[in-house]
Structures are given as C-alpha cells and as structure tokens.
Amino acid sequence: MNTRIFALCLMLGTSLSLAQEFREVAKVKAAERAAMLETLQKGKEIQGSRGQYRVLPEVRAVEHKASLETPQEALARVGESSAQLVETKGRFVLFRSTQRKPAFVGRVAGATVYPTVLNTRTGNFGVLTGALVVKPKSMDDVAAIANSHGLETAKEYPHLHTVFYRVKANMDVADVAAALQSDARIESAYPEIIEYVRTPK
C-alpha cells in the first residue's frame, strides 16, 4: 500500500513539475513573440470583418505546395530561404522578408505570395488573399463597381446580396479596400483575411 501511495505522490510531483515547465516555456515564447511584434514595421490601416488591422510590409505568406513540403522548402521555392519563419497558419507559411513590399498579391516561381496584416486588438497575424467581400446597395452595380476599381468579379451571390471581387496584379489590397469602403454605391466592403485556421483533430 505504501508503495502505491509513494508512486502516486511521485507521479503527482512529476506532473506538477512538467506543468510548471510548460508554463515557463509558454511565458518565454510569448515574450519572444511580443518582442518580435515590436520590431515589425507597421504599414497602412485596414478595416476587416473582425476589426482593425495593420499591413505588415515585411511579412509575406506563401502556401505549402504539398502536405509533405516543409516551411523551409516553401520559402526556398519562392527565393526566401534566408527569411525568418514567423509562423505557419494552416496551409500558409508566414515569413519575414528582407524587403518591404506594398500589400500586393504576387507570383514568384509559379507560387502565389500574399501580403499579411496584424490584428491590432488580438495581435494575431492574418493573410490577405486578394479577395474583397462587397455588399453593393444594388446588384445592378456589380459590373460598374468592378470597372471603377479595376477589379475582377470572382463570384456573385444575389440571394445574399454579396459579391466577391479579386484584385489584379500590382494592386494594393489596402488601398482598394479603402476605396470600396468609401464608394457610395456600396453598403459594406472588407478584404478577405485568413486569421483563424481550424486544425483537423
């Protein structure tokens, strides 16, 4: 009986010790992340569906080519093998480039490279996909809005009174979003931002 009690006490002590270690590691990682966020240059403000964001001119995102590709291989594929890995977000690899760039969605070596933003309230990173979610006051204005802002109409959902537009090459997503938000023909507009990704269980 005493052996069992001793074993239980030993297990409990080990569990408490491990829990304390995990808390310490989490604190260190949180401090490192906060320090890194402080050093990032913040660009234009952008209004999203979840609140206010700031464009991160140094941080870009690229999609994994295949499930077996490592983040480092994804960075090498777009010529950023020396870039600092910031985080992975689902299929996206976020990295800190040595170059500051506008919020353009671009192509490099056959891969799409996306601009990123920082949620000013939560501190979470988000990926700007280049899509814009727009609710026009009248669906009759869909084509005229696209022409006025130089956008491609990706999908229309008349029953939801919603249109998905896509930016063209060399268009700043933040600038386009701001222009759409001030267009009198539009009820609401915001860029699609991938901030939260569900991970399979």
N, C-alpha and C positions, 0 to 999 in steps of 0.2 A: 504493500500500500504506500509506504513512504517513497519507494522508487517512482511510483506513478505520480505522486504529488511533486516530487523533485523534477521529474521530466516535464510535467505541465508548467511548473514555475520557470523552468529553463526555456521552454517554448514561448511562454508569455514574454519573458525578458528579451528573447531574441526578436520577437515580433515588434515589441516596443522600440527596440534599438533600430530595427530596419525602418520602421515608420518615421523615426526621428531623422535617420539618414536621408530618406526620400524627401522629407520636408526641407532639409538643409539644401539638398541638390536643387529642389524646385525654387527655393529662395535665390540661390546663386544664378540659376538660369533666368529667372525673372529680372534680376538686377542687370545681367548681361544684355538682355533684350531691351530693357529700358535705356541703357547706355547707348546701344546701337541706334535706337529710335531717335535719341537726342542728336546723333551725328548726321542723320539723314537730312538732306536738303528737301524742304517742302515747297511745292510749286502752287499752282492755281487751286482755288477752292472750287468744289464741285458739289452740287446738290444731288444726292441719290435717293432711292426709295427708303433707305434706312437712316437718313440724316445727312450730316455734313461730312465731306471728305476733303483731303488734300492730295493732289497729284504728287507722286514721288519720281522726279526726273531721273534719278539714278537707278531706280529699281524697276526691273522688267520681269516678264514671265514668259516661259516657253512651255509647251505641252510635251509630256513624255511621248516619244514616238511609239513605244510598245511597252507593255507591262514589265518586261524584263530589263528595260533601259534604266540605268542608274541616273540620279540627278546630275552627276559629273559628266556622264556621257551625253546627256541632253544639252548641257552647257557647251561641251566641246563641239557638238553638232552645229551650234549657231556662232561658233568662233569666240566663245566667252569662257574658255577653260580656266582662265586665271581669275574669273569673277568670284566674289564672295557669295556662297549659298546662304540665302536668307531664311527660306523655309519651303516646304512643299505643301501644296494645298490641292488635295485630290490629284488630278492629272497634271497640275501645273507645278513648275519649278520656278520659284521666285529667286532672283539673284541681283546682286548689287554690281552694276557695271561701272567701269571707269569713266564712261561718257554720260553726260546729262543729255536727255532727249525729250522733245515735246511728247504729249500724250497721243502719239501716232501708233496705229496697229500696223506693223510692218512684216515683210517676208525676208528671211535670211536663210540661204541654203535650203530652200524648199519648206522651211518651218515658219510658222506664224509666231511673231514675238509681240507680246501685249504690254501696254502700259499698266502701271499699278497705282493704287491710291491707299491712303491710310484713313481709317475711320477716326475722326477727331474725338469722338466720345469713348469708343471702346479700345482704340489702339490696335485694332485688327487690320491686317492687310487685305486688300481686295484687288481683283483683276478686272480691268476694263476690257470687255470683249469686243468693243466697237459697235455693239448693237445699242439702239436707243428705243425705249418704250414710250410711245406717244399716244395720248388720248386727244384726238382733234375734236373741236366743238362740232364739226360736221364731217362725216366720212367723205363728202364730196370734195373736200380739200386735200385728200391724201396725196394725189399726184402733184398738186401745186406746192404743197409743203416740201415734198422731196425735191422738186425743181428749184425752189427758192434757196434751199440749204445745201444743194449738191449731194443729196443722199440717194441711196438705192433703197427701194421698198422691198423688204425681205418677206414679211408676212402681214396679211390683213386679217383681223378678226372683227367683222362688222357687228356680230352679236354681242361682243364685249366692248365695242366702240374703241378698239385699240389697234395700233399699227406698230410693227417692229421695222425700224429703219436701220440701215447699216452705213457706217462712214466709208468713204472711198480712201484710197491711198493718200498719204500726206495730209490728212485732215486731223486736226487736234480735237479729240473727243470732248475735252473740257470746254473748248470754245463752241463747238456745235451744240452741246447740251445747254450752255448758257443762252445761245441764240434761240433755240427751240423754246426754252422756258420763258423767253420774253416775246414770243410770237403771239399776236392777238388771236390767231386762229386756233390756238392750242389751249386746251384745258389743263393738261399736265404733261410733263416730259421729264424723263430721267434716263441716265445711261444704265445699261445692264452691268452690274458689278457682282462678280462671284466672290463673296466674302466668307460664307459658311459652306462647307462641303460635308456631306454625310459620308461616313466611312462604313463599309459593309461589316456586319457583325459576324 
